[in-house]
Amino acid sequence: MIRCLAIDDEPLALQQLVAYIKKIPFLELAAQCQSALEAKKYLEQETVDAIFCDINMPDLNGMDFVKSLQYPPMIVFTTAYSEYAVEGFKVNAVDYLLKPFGLQDFQRAANRIKERLEPSVANNQDDGTIFVKTDYRIVKVTVADIRYIEGMSEYLKIHIEGEKPIITLLSMKKMEERLPDTFMRIHRSYIVNLDKIQEVNKNRIIMDADTYLPIGDLYKEAFQRYLDTKFLGK
């Protein structure tokens, strides 16, 4: 499922946007906001794969809102003003919907998002590798070489043994689903390769002399169960 955020300051327009999202089988409505400022607060705590965003809004317009995001997800702009189209594509928007738009136009935009996101990670369970989309390339990664994965808003940073990290547009949940059971989520922002752990110190996992990862409260119990299966001693 592709998690979506709907933003529009007009209640009726927002209601229509939400209704269209719910009609598309592969879209999931994560939240709806009536301002860009409300959306910014939401994104400080949560991640989404795509944003359907009105441009003309008070306080902070949709265009400036998207420009303010360090790692913007897939963006579809919605507006009643056609003059914003060129500027919208300058910020790499997936599509631009001119109000009033129908379900067919919305479906087209949704399909474009799906096409861009689907290649982000592909599994090859037989040889222990995955393919990860980064920038304009799709690179092959040996799963056993991944040390840990760090969530950064809408993006993930994959830390690999002896190589530079790879940054890809993907949610933590989707990455979790694609990794083998040698990986475990220990925090809202971290998934670790259990085979790469050097030490556990209180509520921290030590990967090396310079890397200390926190264990989140929601994940302590599951991680402790894993430790219990490996622990030798009283």
Secondary structure, DSSP 8 states (H G I E B T S, - for coil): -EEEEEE-SSHHHHHHHHHHHHHSTTEEEEEEESSHHHHHHHHHH---SEEEEES--SSS-HHHHHHH-SS--EEEEEES-GGGHHHHHHTT-SEEEESS--HHHHHHHHHHHHHHHGGGEEEETTTTEEEEEETTEEEEEEGGGEEEEEEETTEEEEEETTS--EEEE--HHHHHHHS-TTEEEEETTEEEEGGG--EEETTEEEEETTEEEE--GGGHHHHHHHHHHH----
